[in-house]
Amino acid sequence: MIFQISVHEGIADIGREAWDACALPTGDPFVSYDFLHACEASGSAAPRQGWAPRHLALRGEDNAVLGVMPLYLKGNSQGEYVFDHSWADAYERAGGRYYPKLLGAVPFTPATGPRFLNHPEADGATVRQALIQGAVTLVERLGVSSLHVNFPTEADWSAMTEADLLPRQDIQFIWRNNGYRTFDDFLAALSANRRKTIKRERRDAQADLDIRVLTGADITEAHWDAFFAFYMDTGSRKWGRPYLTRDFFSRIGATMADRIALVMACRDQTPIAGALNFIGRDALYGRQWGTLEDVPFLHFELCYYQAIAFAISRGLSRVEAGAQGDHKIARGYLPSPVYSAHFIADPALRDPVARYLEGERPAMQAEMAAMTEELSPYKAT
């Protein structure tokens, strides 16, 4: 079969129907048209912010879309959560130009998911290989330094490694549902000390607060107003200017409410804190959170314990609570591998990066094993 690959400077150019025919079967909310379009249309992931869409569409002989890939021309490395700043600095000190680069990822979202999306009637492996080659070819055509694909599935990562992209591993902390029917079932799997600590943390966090999980039509613009205030306050204190605009939240509220679990904490009917989660086919994905009050253990309650309780109630297999944070281990979130893959055009940069990654991978695996053995809150089996 003869394929054609086109490059699009906005997801709207491909269209909801064609994109979601490939994206929705994955069950991943972040590669859906609604999420990616909200990032673009709200100005959150826009060229002036360093995110210039260059999405790929793979078409067959009848011009039907067989596969798509979210792809961006990046003018910086912000909002990616896979850190290559040292590579950029070294290359530019040596006289190279690292930016712009190409990035296959979901903006501002360190969650593992498919990066090569195929129509159900197309062969997934064939589509994936064509999109990988198309992205590498685009590096050469645009004359940019590199291609980076962040947080792919392990299958996508393996395919890219076979295509000679440089493989990288990192660690996230994921809670897994071992057939629990209630939160107490989960607590029963923990050591006595951890079980006692979590009960105390929850009791202290919930004192004098009304905490609810909202989904669907229960989420209103007033809730988004409150949550955006939390997000801006926390983001400004931690990172400087937060990435997401207020309009982004209205857009996902209008198009994705059934795939959202918004945890809100109120004191005397006034919202004081919240945590935003997205619901996948088999996972709950924790994203942003914020608070206007310093309440002990409230972060753990809203982001971790409420997420676990919701996942159990929905029969979801895991909670992915975002990047970093080994404090999550004590709350039942164990170290798990996450992946990225990198094509670097210039051998003068590619070769030292390859050597660095060859040493980094076993170090990451050893660290993950040590943390699991030494810090796991679960009873020994």
Buried (B, 14 or more C-beta within 10 A) or exposed (E): EEBEBBBBEBBBBBBBEBBBBBBBBBBBBBBBBBBBBBBBBBBBBBBEBBBBBBBBBBBBEEEEBBBBBBBBBBBBBBBBBBEBEEBBEBBEEEEBEBBBBBBBBBBBBBBBBBBBBBBEEBBBEBBBBBBBEBBBEBBEEBEBBBBBBBBBBEEBBBBBBEBEBBBBBBBBBBBBBEEBEEBEEBBEBBEEEBBEBBEEBBEBBBEEBEBEBBBEEEBEEEBBEBBBBBBBBBBEEEEEEBBBBBBBBBBBBEBBBEBBBBBBBBBEEEBBBBBBBBBBEBBBBBBBBBBBEEBEBBBBBBBBBBBBBBBBEBEBBBBBBBBEBEEBBBBBBBBBBBBBBBBBBBEEBBEBBBEBBEEBBEEBBEEBEEBBEEEBBBEEE
